[in-house]
Every structure is written in C-alpha cells, then in structure tokens.
C-alpha cells in the first residue's frame, strides 16, 4: 500500500528526536514523523536561482538544484549540501551559516559520521565525488569547524575516479571507502588509524563498485553500482584471513541509494545509460540503458542476510533524456521511527519528485 503526502517536498533526514526534515524552494520543513504533518518551515536559501527555478521540475532536474546530501552532526547542527556549498543549519535557533565551497567540481554523494571506531577521532567526513576521467588525485575531507573543512587523506593520481561513500564499521573497527568507476578504480578500501593506513581490499571488477552499504555482524552489506554489468546485493566478509564478496541477491539495476529500516536494509535501483560515454549528445538524445539495467523501472528491494531480500515496489522511468537525471529513488538518512518507508522518486512517470510513504508490514 502506498500513500502520497500532501506536501511535495524532498524528505531529507530523521532527526535524533524523531522529527523529519524536508526541503522545498529554499525552505527547510520540520515534519512530525508519525503524523507527517508540517510543524514549521524556515527559509535557509535566499538564492533567486534556487528559490525560483526550483519550482520548475525539469529545470530543477537539469541544474541539479536542491539538497544533494545531509547529516546531523550533533544535537544542534545539520550539515546540508545545497548545489555547490555545504551549509550548517542550527535546528534550535533556525540559523544558517555562510557556507563552505569545496574545490571546483567536487561534491559529496554522502556525508559520514565516524564515531566509536578504534584509532579514529570522532568526526564528520566526505569523499570527493567529481567527474575525473583523468584520475587526478582525490581527497577525503574532514569537518574541522563551522564552515571549515580540511583534507585528511588523498588518493594519488591514477588510483581512482572519485569516492562514492565512506562507511564506518564498528563490527570490524575500520572505515570502508567505496570508489569508482572502472578498472582498478572500482574498489573497496579499508582505512585504519585515522586514515594513516588505507589499503585496497578488492578491485578491478564491477562487483566491487558500490555506492551504498551497511556494516553488519556478518560483514559489509552493499549493492553494486554497475550500469554495464549485472548488479547484486553482496556481503563483504573475512574468511580464513581473506576478504571475499559473496552475492546475496540479484537486482535489476545499479544502486546508488539505500537506507536501514528496522531490522532490514533497503536498496533502490537506477535507470541509467552505460556511463562509459557521457557526452552531452548521448545524454540529450539517447535513452539507451546500460546492459546492467534490466528494465525501465527503479525498484525498491528490502531484506537482510538472515531472511533474504525481495523486490517490493517499482516505478517506471519517464520519457525525458538522462541529462534530466536518472530514474531512481532516494531515501532520507537517519533512524526511521515509523512503520512507513519514506522516499522520493526522481525522473519517474508517476510521483516524480514527490514525498511518498510505503507501509511495511
């Protein structure tokens, strides 16, 4: 059963006090996570481009307007990546910082909170996500103060294209780094000792190319992000002092987004092109999917290593070219206290850019 919320907003983040934050037209919405009623809204972005152009869904999609990623750093502060800047929103007094701009072209696909990992200082970090076919050096950034970030680790030139995600793992007392996209760049790295030691664990195969993952007692559960290779949900674990990746469940497309939900894990799939030719002409005039994208739907798959996974929901990609974004589903971050799975479809025929909730029995 699916239900659509009356407010067309982007669900962003479940706060530690169980409220839900959303975003629309430069405003942050605070929502009751159980009744889904709006409690208040606060203007945080006064940019004309953001507030006016955001109203037009195709322009919003073309220019990648809105919030890219978000995280709650402490009881008072939420970090929000809007367009090309990272802002700090005080959820108590409703103030917004001046913002921080990373180097040109660098974005964050995910923020990560390192907490209670041996050998690491507690911190907020993100990895450089950028178009980098030349494989120039790529940095990991650490928050060192309000609107202040420093480089804590650098991948040398020739190693990777970009960083998809950084995943702290309290079970293995390490930090996993997922990188892409091709050849040795498609890799899983293991960091220890405050990133002083970063070792490539597995690489040079699209089964090691991931964007979203979750540490579990059994190992690192992740989904592959391979538009030109068959995709799956996999488990990285240590066997006989050797790290191996086992397939858990086949999925019909690449996966960029996911979330934890009660005792289960959720992954969405993406409708996208091959990716090895990202020319403007191709993005504008071709709708050909990569061979790893089995149909024209973005799917939601849910499960765990004990009970297995199943495909529970899908929406069809719309007719617009891929330059207006891939067909996919995004989820708010944080702990969801409700019995509803909350998400936002992107570039779909139905419910495009809507706040949706799906009852999970």
C-alpha positions as CSV (number, residue, x, y, z in Angstrom):
1,X,0.0,0.0,0.0
2,X,1.4,3.4,-0.9
3,X,0.3,6.8,0.3
4,X,1.3,10.2,-1.0
5,X,2.0,13.1,1.3
6,X,0.1,16.3,0.6
7,X,3.3,18.4,0.6
8,X,5.6,18.0,-2.4
9,X,8.9,18.2,-0.6
10,X,12.2,16.2,-0.5
11,X,12.4,14.1,2.7
12,X,16.0,14.7,4.0
13,X,16.7,13.5,7.5
14,X,15.2,11.9,10.6
15,X,16.5,13.9,13.5
16,X,17.6,12.3,16.7
17,X,14.3,13.5,18.3
18,X,12.3,11.6,15.6
19,X,11.2,14.7,13.7
20,X,11.7,14.6,9.9
21,X,13.3,17.4,7.9
22,X,12.3,18.1,4.4
23,X,13.3,20.7,1.7
24,X,11.4,22.7,-0.9
25,X,12.1,26.0,-2.7
26,X,14.8,27.1,-0.3
27,X,12.8,26.2,2.8
28,X,13.5,23.6,5.4
29,X,10.3,21.9,6.6
30,X,10.1,20.3,10.0
31,X,7.6,17.4,10.0
32,X,6.0,15.2,12.6
33,X,7.5,11.8,11.6
34,X,4.4,9.9,12.8
35,X,1.5,12.0,11.6
36,X,3.5,13.6,8.6
37,X,2.0,17.0,9.5
38,X,4.2,20.1,8.9
39,X,5.3,21.6,12.2
40,X,7.1,24.6,10.8
41,X,9.2,25.8,7.9
42,X,12.2,28.0,7.8
43,X,13.9,29.9,4.9
44,X,17.5,28.8,4.6
45,X,18.4,29.6,1.0
46,X,17.8,33.1,-0.4
47,X,19.3,32.5,-3.8
48,X,17.0,33.6,-6.6
49,X,18.1,30.7,-8.8
50,X,17.4,28.2,-6.1
51,X,14.0,29.6,-5.0
52,X,12.6,30.5,-8.4
53,X,14.0,27.9,-10.7
54,X,13.5,25.1,-8.2
55,X,9.7,25.4,-8.8
56,X,10.1,24.0,-12.4
57,X,10.8,20.3,-12.0
58,X,12.7,19.9,-15.4
59,X,14.9,22.9,-14.7
60,X,15.5,21.6,-11.1
61,X,16.5,18.3,-12.5
62,X,18.7,19.7,-15.3
63,X,20.6,22.0,-12.9
64,X,20.6,19.5,-10.0
65,X,19.1,22.1,-7.7
66,X,18.1,21.3,-4.1
67,X,19.8,19.3,-1.4
68,X,22.4,16.7,-2.5
69,X,23.1,15.1,0.9
70,X,22.6,15.9,4.6
71,X,23.7,14.6,8.0
72,X,23.0,15.5,11.6
73,X,26.4,16.3,13.2
74,X,25.3,16.9,16.8
75,X,22.1,17.8,18.8
76,X,22.1,21.3,17.3
77,X,23.6,21.1,13.8
78,X,22.6,19.6,10.5
79,X,25.0,19.8,7.6
80,X,23.3,20.4,4.2
81,X,25.0,20.3,0.8
82,X,22.9,22.6,-1.4
83,X,24.1,22.9,-5.0
84,X,27.8,23.7,-4.6
85,X,28.1,24.7,-0.9
86,X,27.9,23.0,2.5
87,X,25.8,24.9,5.0
88,X,25.3,24.4,8.7
89,X,21.8,24.7,9.9
90,X,21.1,25.2,13.6
91,X,17.9,23.3,14.3
92,X,17.4,25.1,17.6
93,X,17.6,28.8,16.6
94,X,16.9,28.2,12.9
95,X,20.0,30.0,11.7
96,X,22.1,29.0,8.7
97,X,25.9,29.5,8.2
98,X,27.6,31.3,5.4
99,X,28.6,28.0,3.9
100,X,31.7,26.3,2.6
101,X,32.6,25.6,-1.1
102,X,34.9,22.7,-1.9
103,X,37.2,22.8,-4.9
104,X,35.6,23.3,-8.3
105,X,33.6,20.3,-9.4
106,X,33.8,18.4,-6.0
107,X,30.6,17.3,-4.5
108,X,29.6,15.0,-1.7
109,X,27.5,12.0,-2.6
110,X,27.3,11.1,1.1
111,X,28.4,12.6,4.4
112,X,29.7,10.1,7.0
113,X,29.9,10.3,10.8
114,X,32.8,8.4,12.3
115,X,32.0,7.5,15.9
116,X,33.5,4.9,18.3
117,X,35.9,3.4,15.9
118,X,39.3,2.4,17.4
119,X,42.1,4.6,16.1
120,X,39.8,7.3,14.7
121,X,38.9,10.6,16.2
122,X,35.1,11.2,16.1
123,X,34.4,13.3,13.0
124,X,32.3,14.1,10.0
125,X,33.9,13.3,6.6
126,X,33.0,13.1,3.0
127,X,34.9,11.9,-0.1
128,X,35.4,13.9,-3.3
129,X,32.8,12.9,-5.8
130,X,33.5,14.5,-9.2
131,X,33.9,13.9,-12.9
132,X,37.5,12.8,-13.1
133,X,38.3,10.6,-16.2
134,X,42.0,11.6,-16.0
135,X,42.1,10.1,-12.5
136,X,43.7,13.1,-10.8
137,X,44.2,13.0,-7.1
138,X,41.0,12.8,-5.0
139,X,40.7,13.9,-1.3
140,X,38.8,12.9,1.8
141,X,37.6,16.0,3.7
142,X,37.1,16.3,7.5
143,X,35.0,18.9,9.2
144,X,37.3,20.9,11.5
145,X,35.0,23.8,12.5
146,X,31.9,25.8,11.4
147,X,32.2,26.1,7.6
148,X,35.7,24.8,7.8
149,X,37.0,21.5,6.2
150,X,40.4,20.1,5.8
151,X,41.9,17.3,3.7
152,X,42.6,14.2,5.9
153,X,43.6,11.8,3.1
154,X,44.4,11.9,-0.6
155,X,44.2,9.2,-3.2
156,X,47.2,9.7,-5.5
157,X,46.7,10.4,-9.2
158,X,46.0,7.3,-11.3
159,X,44.3,5.4,-8.4
160,X,40.5,6.3,-8.7
161,X,38.0,8.5,-10.5
162,X,36.1,9.5,-7.3
163,X,34.7,8.4,-3.9
164,X,31.2,7.1,-3.6
165,X,30.9,6.6,0.1
166,X,32.8,6.3,3.4
167,X,31.3,3.7,5.8
168,X,32.4,3.5,9.5
169,X,32.2,-0.1,10.7
170,X,32.1,-0.7,14.5
171,X,32.0,-4.5,14.0
172,X,35.4,-4.6,12.2
173,X,36.7,-1.4,13.8
174,X,37.6,0.2,10.5
175,X,36.3,2.6,7.9
176,X,35.4,1.3,4.4
177,X,35.8,3.5,1.3
178,X,33.8,2.7,-1.8
179,X,35.3,4.1,-5.0
180,X,34.6,4.1,-8.7
181,X,34.2,3.6,-11.5
182,X,36.2,1.4,-13.9
183,X,39.2,-1.0,-13.8
184,X,41.1,-0.7,-10.5
185,X,39.1,2.4,-9.6
186,X,36.1,0.1,-8.9
187,X,37.3,-0.9,-5.5
188,X,36.7,-1.3,-1.8
189,X,39.3,0.1,0.5
190,X,39.9,-0.4,4.3
191,X,41.1,2.5,6.4
192,X,42.5,2.4,9.9
193,X,44.5,4.7,12.2
194,X,42.8,8.0,11.3
195,X,43.3,7.2,7.5
196,X,47.0,6.9,8.0
197,X,46.7,3.4,6.6
198,X,44.4,2.9,3.6
199,X,44.6,-0.5,1.8
200,X,42.9,-1.7,-1.3
201,X,41.0,-4.8,-0.3
202,X,39.2,-5.8,-3.6
203,X,39.2,-4.1,-7.0
204,X,39.3,-4.4,-10.8
205,X,35.8,-5.9,-11.1
206,X,32.4,-4.2,-11.2
207,X,31.2,-6.4,-8.3
208,X,33.4,-4.2,-6.1
209,X,31.8,-1.0,-7.4
210,X,29.3,0.3,-4.8
211,X,27.7,3.5,-3.6
212,X,25.7,2.4,-0.6
213,X,26.5,-0.2,2.1
214,X,25.8,-1.1,5.7
215,X,28.0,-2.7,8.3
216,X,26.5,-5.8,9.9
217,X,27.7,-8.6,12.2
218,X,28.1,-10.8,9.1
219,X,30.1,-8.3,7.1
220,X,29.6,-5.2,4.9
221,X,26.3,-5.4,3.1
222,X,26.4,-3.4,-0.1
223,X,24.8,-3.1,-3.5
224,X,26.7,-2.7,-6.8
225,X,26.5,0.3,-9.0
226,X,27.4,-1.0,-12.4
227,X,25.4,0.2,-15.4
228,X,27.3,-2.1,-17.8
229,X,27.4,-5.2,-15.6
230,X,24.9,-7.4,-13.8
231,X,24.1,-6.0,-10.4
232,X,23.6,-7.6,-7.0
233,X,23.4,-7.1,-3.3
234,X,26.6,-8.6,-1.8
235,X,28.3,-9.3,1.5
236,X,31.9,-8.5,2.0
237,X,33.3,-10.6,4.8
238,X,36.5,-12.1,6.1
239,X,37.1,-15.8,5.6
240,X,40.3,-17.6,6.5
241,X,42.0,-14.2,6.8
242,X,40.9,-13.2,3.3
243,X,38.3,-10.7,2.3
244,X,35.7,-12.0,-0.1
245,X,32.5,-10.7,-1.6
246,X,29.5,-13.1,-1.9
247,X,26.4,-12.5,-3.9
248,X,23.2,-12.3,-1.8
249,X,20.5,-11.2,-4.2
250,X,20.3,-10.2,-7.9
251,X,18.9,-6.8,-8.5
252,X,17.7,-5.4,-11.9
253,X,19.8,-2.3,-12.0
254,X,22.6,-0.3,-10.5
255,X,22.1,1.0,-6.9
256,X,23.1,4.5,-5.6
257,X,20.7,5.0,-2.7
258,X,19.5,2.9,0.3
259,X,18.6,3.1,4.0
260,X,18.2,1.0,7.1
261,X,14.7,0.2,8.1
262,X,14.0,-1.6,11.4
263,X,16.0,-4.9,11.2
264,X,16.1,-4.7,7.4
265,X,18.1,-2.9,4.7
266,X,16.7,-1.1,1.7
267,X,18.3,-0.5,-1.7
268,X,16.8,1.2,-4.7
269,X,17.9,0.6,-8.3
270,X,18.6,3.2,-11.0
271,X,17.7,3.5,-14.7
272,X,20.8,5.0,-16.4
273,X,22.9,4.8,-19.5
274,X,26.0,2.7,-20.0
275,X,28.1,5.5,-18.4
276,X,31.3,5.0,-20.4
277,X,30.3,7.6,-22.9
278,X,28.8,10.6,-21.0
279,X,28.9,13.0,-23.9
280,X,26.3,15.8,-24.0
281,X,25.0,14.4,-27.3
282,X,24.4,11.0,-25.8
283,X,22.7,12.4,-22.7
284,X,20.4,14.6,-24.7
285,X,19.3,12.4,-27.5
286,X,19.6,8.8,-26.4
287,X,17.6,6.8,-23.9
288,X,19.5,3.5,-24.3
289,X,20.0,1.8,-20.9
290,X,23.3,0.2,-19.8
291,X,23.3,-3.6,-20.2
292,X,23.3,-3.9,-16.4
293,X,19.9,-2.1,-16.3
294,X,17.4,-4.9,-16.9
295,X,14.2,-2.8,-17.3
296,X,12.9,0.8,-17.4
297,X,11.9,0.7,-13.7
298,X,13.5,1.9,-10.5
299,X,13.0,-0.8,-7.9
300,X,13.0,-1.0,-4.1
301,X,14.5,-4.2,-2.6
302,X,14.3,-4.9,1.1
303,X,15.7,-7.6,3.4
304,X,18.6,-8.8,5.4
305,X,21.2,-11.6,5.3
306,X,19.1,-13.9,7.6
307,X,15.7,-13.7,5.8
308,X,16.9,-12.8,2.3
309,X,15.8,-10.0,0.0
310,X,12.7,-9.3,-2.1
311,X,11.7,-6.7,-4.7
312,X,8.7,-4.9,-3.2
313,X,8.0,-1.8,-5.3
314,X,8.8,-0.2,-8.7
315,X,8.2,2.9,-10.7
316,X,8.8,3.5,-14.4
317,X,11.4,6.0,-15.7
318,X,9.8,8.9,-17.5
319,X,10.4,9.8,-21.2
320,X,12.9,12.6,-20.6
321,X,16.6,12.1,-21.6
322,X,19.1,11.1,-19.0
323,X,20.5,14.7,-18.8
324,X,17.4,15.4,-16.8
325,X,18.6,12.9,-14.2
326,X,18.5,9.1,-14.0
327,X,15.3,7.3,-12.8
328,X,15.9,6.4,-9.2
329,X,14.5,6.6,-5.6
330,X,16.2,8.5,-2.7
331,X,15.7,8.0,1.0
332,X,16.1,10.3,4.0
333,X,19.0,9.5,6.3
334,X,18.9,8.8,10.0
335,X,16.9,6.3,12.1
336,X,13.3,6.0,10.9
337,X,10.9,5.6,14.0
338,X,7.8,4.9,11.9
339,X,6.3,1.8,10.2
340,X,6.5,3.6,6.8
341,X,9.3,3.6,4.4
342,X,9.8,7.2,3.3
343,X,11.3,8.1,-0.1
344,X,11.4,10.4,-3.1
345,X,11.2,9.1,-6.7
346,X,13.2,11.0,-9.3
347,X,12.6,11.1,-13.1
348,X,9.6,8.7,-12.9
349,X,6.3,8.8,-14.8
350,X,4.3,8.7,-11.6
351,X,5.1,10.6,-8.4
352,X,8.2,12.4,-9.8
353,X,9.8,14.5,-7.0
354,X,7.0,13.6,-4.5
355,X,7.2,12.7,-0.9
356,X,6.0,9.1,-0.7
357,X,5.4,6.7,2.2
358,X,5.0,3.0,1.8
359,X,3.6,0.9,4.6
360,X,5.9,-2.0,5.5
361,X,4.1,-4.8,7.4
